[in-house]
């Protein structure tokens, strides 16, 4: 349970102390240890602790994108200049995504709904070629210190639900997704507000924070064959299993704690740490280590009052405070940029690899027996017509 008896500064001091020791422990190795450096708060803080307190010759690694929409190179360069690390990077193109994706699926050994693991697959190869076998990363900070937009969405929707007819309250969504609302995009506003207003009043739903995302992803169910649909089960079946696995006192927790629990128990282990993390690293025999997931830090974060993690709409509030003096303010305070990778022209358009057409042909789909070939065919035709513009990233 959260402890309200301590000051913010006291919490910050303990977070820094525990995180520093977590980094120290994960530097133990008889081989060279490097670090991933994305240019965001989490990885920059980890790299700073390593460089300034343990290893003056730290080598960092990063991935940049040819598409400016996803690229964080400018922030990575700022972090490298401030920390003085030996830095190596790769540039990932849309064509790279398409070319390496089959290998990514092979190593993940699981269905993939995103392309984001692909650049990390490429990055682990760079680490291997550079003579390193271990890297520290910033994974876990978003889960335990409330860094994701989904936590903000939950708070905004709960605030909005108190006055569901309010015109101003849904405008808070613009703070979360300014790139959607730029240039006065009225259609985007109508769509986004309509999306987030679904089930707005259902605040007693234990899955409230994630329900809309699950409902949206569930649309993929429509493309399965009847046999696969029967095997997968209904959405109601899944929700029932979800509820059965919750702690008995779950609904007595603060709403932010409930949202964090859902994220950490569902998304993090199966995808973030496995498909996107460990399996992409071990594809090139690289071991990833995660200081933020030290059990002492996770337990500490669980005792910190929610307002110190998500302060209004300021994510990872306490971690930003703890990072003062350790990393440049410009990096500590920059808005979080979700890690994403291109989809559109990686699979459709001029740069599409040949296997896409082959694997999505009507005959191939019928042979696989998993997807409705007619429905997939219609979707593929639309994507090709618009060069993948129907696909989100």
LOSEDO-219004 format. One line per field, with one value per residue (C-alpha): x, y, z. Coordinates in nm, 3 decimals, always signed. Layout:
% LOSEDO-219004
u = c(X | ...)
v = c(Y | ...)
w = c(Z | ...)
This chain:
% LOSEDO-219004
u = c(+0.000 | +0.110 | +0.282 | +0.172 | +0.389 | +0.706 | +0.809 | +0.873 | +1.244 | +1.269 | +1.113 | +1.349 | +1.654 | +1.550 | +1.463 | +1.810 | +1.980 | +1.799 | +1.829 | +2.202 | +2.252 | +2.036 | +2.265 | +2.576 | +2.455 | +2.369 | +2.715 | +2.863 | +3.005 | +3.322 | +3.248 | +3.209 | +2.878 | +2.715 | +2.385 | +2.102 | +2.054 | +1.734 | +1.766 | +1.470 | +1.465 | +1.494 | +1.789 | +1.973 | +1.943 | +2.071 | +2.360 | +2.443 | +2.460 | +2.686 | +2.914 | +2.951 | +2.951 | +3.086 | +3.233 | +3.404 | +3.441 | +3.078 | +2.979 | +2.619 | +2.406 | +2.104 | +1.881 | +1.768 | +1.504 | +1.512 | +1.153 | +1.163 | +0.829 | +1.000 | +1.356 | +1.509 | +1.865 | +1.888 | +1.810 | +2.051 | +2.326 | +2.247 | +2.268 | +2.599 | +2.747 | +2.638 | +2.752 | +3.063 | +3.001 | +3.155 | +2.854 | +2.751 | +2.425 | +2.237 | +1.983 | +1.669 | +1.480 | +1.133 | +1.293 | +1.492 | +1.167 | +1.024 | +1.348 | +1.412 | +1.054 | +1.042 | +1.351 | +1.192 | +0.879 | +1.094 | +1.288 | +0.977 | +0.798 | +0.470 | +0.221 | +0.342 | +0.108 | +0.385 | +0.707 | +0.881 | +1.089 | +1.262 | +1.491 | +1.589 | +1.674 | +1.904 | +2.045 | +2.140 | +2.335 | +2.532 | +2.603 | +2.728 | +2.948 | +3.093 | +3.218 | +2.963 | +2.746 | +2.548 | +2.349 | +2.155 | +1.829 | +1.561 | +1.276 | +1.034 | +1.044 | +0.723 | +0.538 | +0.644 | +0.656 | +0.352 | +0.514 | +0.267 | -0.012 | -0.255 | -0.225 | -0.303 | -0.594 | -0.738 | -0.718 | -0.860 | -1.151 | -1.233 | -1.229 | -1.443 | -1.688 | -1.785 | -1.927 | -1.978 | -2.140 | -1.850 | -1.699 | -1.376 | -1.277 | -1.214 | -0.987 | -0.731 | -0.672 | -0.489 | -0.220 | -0.166 | -0.173 | -0.074 | +0.047 | -0.307 | -0.462 | -0.201 | -0.307 | -0.664 | -0.746 | -1.117 | -1.177 | -0.906 | -1.060 | -1.403 | -1.262 | -1.041 | -1.310 | -1.559 | -1.313 | -1.238 | -1.602 | -1.693 | -1.785 | -1.694 | -1.920 | -1.805 | -1.547 | -1.611 | -1.480 | -1.151 | -1.016 | -1.131 | -0.781 | -0.720 | -1.067 | -1.079 | -0.740 | -0.845 | -1.176 | -0.998 | -0.741 | -1.023 | -1.127 | -0.857 | -1.087 | -1.306 | -1.033 | -1.003 | -1.170 | -1.467 | -1.249 | -0.987 | -1.256 | -1.398 | -1.053 | -0.963 | -1.295 | -1.505 | -1.407 | -1.643 | -1.453 | -1.126 | -1.268 | -1.397 | -1.053 | -0.899 | -1.130 | -1.069 | -0.694 | -0.713 | -0.613 | -0.915 | -0.875 | -0.800 | -1.093 | -0.986 | -0.657 | -0.609 | -0.714 | -0.355 | -0.230 | -0.493 | -0.392 | -0.024 | -0.099 | -0.287 | -0.005 | +0.271 | +0.105 | -0.033 | +0.173 | +0.515 | +0.608 | +0.472 | +0.559 | +0.787 | +1.033 | +0.995 | +0.901 | +1.046 | +1.313 | +1.486 | +1.414 | +1.539 | +1.854 | +1.921 | +1.875 | +2.232 | +2.336 | +2.298 | +2.177 | +1.954 | +1.947 | +1.684 | +1.776 | +1.427 | +1.285 | +1.500 | +1.247 | +1.348 | +1.272 | +0.940 | +0.837 | +0.948 | +0.751 | +0.444 | +0.464 | +0.506 | +0.181 | +0.025 | +0.044 | +0.424 | +0.424 | +0.156 | +0.128 | -0.165 | -0.062 | +0.312 | +0.431 | +0.715 | +0.710 | +0.929 | +1.180 | +1.223 | +1.284 | +1.536 | +1.719 | +1.796 | +2.167 | +2.228 | +2.108 | +2.037 | +1.705 | +1.609 | +1.611 | +1.456 | +1.166 | +1.106 | +0.764 | +0.777 | +0.796 | +0.649 | +0.884 | +0.734 | +0.852 | +0.716 | +0.455 | +0.307 | +0.558 | +0.752 | +0.491 | +0.298 | +0.404 | +0.725 | +0.947 | +0.727 | +0.919 | +0.807 | +0.704 | +0.414 | +0.227 | +0.305 | +0.197 | -0.119 | -0.237 | -0.576 | -0.424 | -0.166 | -0.427 | -0.654 | -0.363 | -0.276 | -0.635 | -0.614 | -0.759 | -1.063 | -0.898 | -1.180 | -1.169 | -0.791 | -0.793 | -1.020 | -0.799 | -0.482 | -0.639 | -0.723 | -0.374 | -0.208 | -0.436 | -0.331 | +0.029 | -0.043 | -0.201 | -0.485 | -0.241 | -0.159 | +0.189)
v = c(+0.000 | +0.358 | +0.543 | +0.908 | +0.989 | +1.067 | +1.368 | +1.363 | +1.430 | +1.132 | +0.908 | +1.047 | +0.976 | +0.616 | +0.561 | +0.685 | +0.472 | +0.151 | +0.207 | +0.275 | -0.050 | -0.235 | -0.106 | -0.206 | -0.563 | -0.596 | -0.482 | -0.798 | -0.999 | -1.155 | -1.011 | -0.650 | -0.485 | -0.212 | -0.027 | +0.063 | +0.438 | +0.558 | +0.923 | +0.899 | +0.940 | +0.573 | +0.454 | +0.786 | +0.764 | +0.405 | +0.499 | +0.799 | +0.588 | +0.335 | +0.597 | +0.828 | +0.582 | +0.254 | +0.247 | +0.547 | +0.366 | +0.273 | +0.175 | +0.256 | +0.137 | +0.287 | +0.252 | +0.536 | +0.536 | +0.669 | +0.784 | +1.104 | +1.016 | +0.742 | +0.871 | +0.987 | +1.028 | +1.394 | +1.302 | +1.009 | +1.238 | +1.485 | +1.208 | +1.079 | +1.429 | +1.486 | +1.148 | +1.102 | +0.738 | +0.540 | +0.515 | +0.294 | +0.302 | +0.157 | +0.311 | +0.110 | +0.161 | +0.048 | -0.204 | -0.345 | -0.406 | -0.609 | -0.800 | -0.908 | -0.960 | -1.334 | -1.391 | -1.188 | -1.404 | -1.716 | -1.612 | -1.482 | -1.814 | -1.626 | -1.429 | -1.071 | -0.772 | -0.512 | -0.455 | -0.287 | -0.597 | -0.585 | -0.286 | -0.444 | -0.764 | -0.558 | -0.372 | -0.690 | -0.793 | -0.468 | -0.540 | -0.888 | -0.758 | -0.501 | -0.774 | -0.734 | -1.002 | -0.811 | -0.486 | -0.293 | -0.133 | +0.098 | -0.153 | -0.159 | +0.209 | +0.286 | +0.008 | +0.080 | +0.461 | +0.510 | +0.626 | +0.508 | +0.709 | +0.433 | +0.543 | +0.902 | +0.788 | +0.609 | +0.921 | +1.149 | +0.915 | +0.882 | +1.262 | +1.293 | +1.028 | +1.252 | +1.497 | +1.286 | +1.574 | +1.811 | +1.971 | +2.071 | +1.755 | +1.541 | +1.818 | +1.684 | +1.409 | +1.669 | +1.673 | +1.302 | +1.298 | +1.644 | +1.497 | +1.374 | +1.714 | +1.926 | +2.148 | +2.158 | +1.804 | +1.805 | +1.454 | +1.317 | +1.492 | +1.350 | +1.001 | +1.010 | +1.150 | +0.896 | +0.614 | +0.715 | +0.781 | +0.414 | +0.255 | +0.585 | +0.535 | +0.179 | +0.293 | -0.007 | -0.241 | -0.386 | -0.370 | -0.009 | +0.122 | -0.134 | -0.231 | -0.003 | -0.124 | -0.485 | -0.418 | -0.253 | -0.532 | -0.783 | -0.674 | -0.911 | -1.191 | -1.115 | -1.236 | -1.583 | -1.891 | -2.028 | -2.310 | -2.072 | -1.846 | -2.144 | -2.238 | -1.885 | -1.831 | -1.523 | -1.187 | -1.256 | -1.577 | -1.386 | -1.118 | -1.384 | -1.548 | -1.207 | -1.132 | -1.472 | -1.408 | -1.067 | -1.022 | -1.034 | -0.672 | -0.543 | -0.298 | -0.136 | -0.027 | +0.325 | +0.335 | +0.402 | +0.097 | -0.118 | +0.008 | -0.054 | -0.407 | -0.487 | -0.354 | -0.526 | -0.867 | -0.890 | -0.685 | -0.676 | -1.044 | -1.197 | -0.924 | -0.651 | -0.875 | -1.183 | -1.129 | -0.778 | -0.813 | -1.138 | -1.325 | -1.043 | -1.009 | -1.382 | -1.414 | -1.280 | -1.430 | -1.103 | -1.098 | -0.807 | -0.690 | -0.460 | -0.253 | -0.102 | -0.450 | -0.520 | -0.659 | -0.399 | -0.112 | -0.266 | -0.307 | +0.047 | +0.188 | +0.005 | +0.200 | +0.540 | +0.746 | +0.746 | +1.127 | +1.105 | +0.869 | +1.034 | +1.396 | +1.538 | +1.434 | +1.439 | +1.080 | +0.931 | +1.247 | +1.107 | +0.952 | +1.285 | +1.443 | +1.175 | +1.230 | +1.595 | +1.657 | +1.313 | +1.376 | +1.694 | +1.860 | +1.871 | +1.490 | +1.438 | +1.668 | +1.589 | +1.438 | +1.062 | +0.936 | +0.586 | +0.336 | +0.239 | +0.114 | +0.156 | -0.080 | +0.083 | +0.065 | -0.215 | -0.458 | -0.264 | -0.025 | -0.007 | -0.155 | -0.453 | -0.784 | -1.065 | -1.298 | -1.069 | -1.136 | -1.505 | -1.552 | -1.344 | -1.513 | -1.682 | -2.028 | -1.980 | -1.850 | -2.145 | -2.384 | -2.224 | -2.263 | -1.981 | -1.683 | -1.612 | -1.573 | -1.357 | -1.103 | -1.089 | -1.054 | -0.750 | -0.590 | -0.657 | -0.504 | -0.187 | -0.168 | -0.208 | +0.051 | +0.304 | +0.181 | +0.072 | +0.402 | +0.212 | +0.068 | +0.243 | +0.234)
w = c(+0.000 | -0.067 | +0.217 | +0.243 | +0.544 | +0.350 | +0.143 | -0.229 | -0.170 | +0.064 | -0.201 | -0.468 | -0.256 | -0.199 | -0.566 | -0.667 | -0.401 | -0.492 | -0.868 | -0.836 | -0.650 | -0.902 | -1.177 | -0.979 | -0.940 | -1.310 | -1.414 | -1.264 | -1.553 | -1.684 | -2.029 | -2.154 | -2.057 | -2.266 | -2.255 | -2.489 | -2.520 | -2.685 | -2.581 | -2.345 | -1.969 | -1.870 | -2.077 | -2.038 | -1.660 | -1.656 | -1.885 | -1.667 | -1.352 | -1.525 | -1.680 | -1.382 | -1.094 | -1.227 | -1.578 | -1.734 | -2.067 | -2.121 | -2.474 | -2.567 | -2.857 | -3.031 | -3.332 | -3.556 | -3.830 | -4.183 | -4.125 | -3.916 | -3.754 | -3.551 | -3.529 | -3.197 | -3.321 | -3.218 | -2.857 | -2.864 | -2.985 | -2.707 | -2.448 | -2.588 | -2.587 | -2.227 | -2.094 | -2.307 | -2.392 | -2.674 | -2.900 | -3.190 | -3.380 | -3.674 | -3.906 | -3.967 | -4.293 | -4.393 | -4.626 | -4.332 | -4.142 | -4.428 | -4.490 | -4.131 | -4.015 | -4.099 | -3.883 | -3.604 | -3.607 | -3.614 | -3.303 | -3.123 | -3.178 | -3.132 | -3.342 | -3.393 | -3.410 | -3.428 | -3.618 | -3.322 | -3.230 | -3.569 | -3.502 | -3.169 | -3.352 | -3.574 | -3.275 | -3.091 | -3.399 | -3.377 | -3.010 | -3.097 | -3.379 | -3.139 | -2.908 | -2.630 | -2.475 | -2.209 | -2.223 | -1.961 | -2.074 | -1.938 | -1.967 | -1.676 | -1.582 | -1.767 | -1.591 | -1.234 | -1.256 | -1.485 | -1.807 | -2.070 | -2.227 | -2.134 | -1.771 | -1.866 | -2.081 | -1.781 | -1.565 | -1.836 | -1.906 | -1.536 | -1.504 | -1.817 | -1.693 | -1.401 | -1.658 | -1.973 | -2.165 | -2.103 | -2.410 | -2.241 | -2.052 | -2.363 | -2.490 | -2.243 | -2.498 | -2.707 | -2.437 | -2.491 | -2.870 | -2.997 | -3.327 | -3.399 | -3.337 | -3.514 | -3.804 | -3.673 | -3.780 | -3.693 | -3.828 | -3.602 | -3.303 | -3.373 | -3.422 | -3.114 | -2.887 | -3.020 | -2.956 | -2.598 | -2.513 | -2.560 | -2.227 | -2.062 | -1.760 | -1.693 | -1.437 | -1.210 | -1.478 | -1.342 | -1.699 | -1.750 | -1.826 | -2.100 | -2.215 | -2.522 | -2.643 | -2.603 | -2.775 | -3.066 | -3.107 | -3.085 | -3.435 | -3.560 | -3.446 | -3.748 | -3.983 | -3.829 | -3.973 | -3.775 | -3.645 | -3.506 | -3.358 | -3.170 | -3.044 | -2.934 | -2.757 | -2.711 | -2.568 | -2.279 | -2.203 | -2.189 | -1.961 | -1.725 | -1.707 | -1.651 | -1.358 | -1.199 | -1.183 | -1.013 | -0.646 | -0.414 | -0.302 | -0.652 | -0.673 | -0.347 | -0.505 | -0.649 | -1.015 | -1.128 | -0.938 | -1.106 | -1.449 | -1.372 | -1.253 | -1.575 | -1.789 | -1.592 | -1.575 | -1.928 | -2.172 | -2.009 | -1.956 | -2.276 | -2.522 | -2.390 | -2.206 | -2.424 | -2.789 | -2.812 | -2.548 | -2.458 | -2.781 | -3.002 | -2.793 | -2.768 | -3.144 | -3.146 | -2.809 | -2.618 | -2.258 | -2.162 | -1.800 | -1.651 | -1.342 | -1.318 | -1.263 | -0.957 | -0.709 | -0.448 | -0.686 | -0.795 | -0.432 | -0.355 | -0.648 | -0.518 | -0.191 | -0.355 | -0.363 | -0.712 | -0.736 | -0.730 | -1.027 | -1.242 | -1.136 | -1.329 | -1.678 | -1.605 | -1.634 | -1.425 | -1.213 | -0.935 | -1.176 | -1.354 | -1.015 | -0.923 | -1.253 | -1.178 | -1.202 | -1.350 | -1.704 | -1.904 | -1.808 | -2.175 | -2.187 | -1.844 | -1.920 | -2.287 | -2.361 | -2.380 | -2.737 | -2.761 | -2.918 | -3.252 | -3.590 | -3.944 | -4.087 | -4.395 | -4.678 | -4.509 | -4.637 | -4.901 | -5.173 | -5.372 | -5.100 | -5.019 | -5.003 | -5.233 | -4.952 | -4.856 | -5.181 | -5.161 | -4.800 | -4.835 | -5.154 | -5.140 | -5.186 | -4.912 | -4.668 | -4.740 | -4.688 | -4.353 | -4.238 | -3.983 | -4.166 | -4.379 | -4.721 | -4.861 | -4.579 | -4.580 | -4.957 | -4.941 | -4.675 | -4.875 | -5.186 | -4.993 | -4.847 | -5.187 | -5.339 | -5.076 | -5.034 | -4.682 | -4.574 | -4.406 | -4.155 | -3.832 | -3.687)
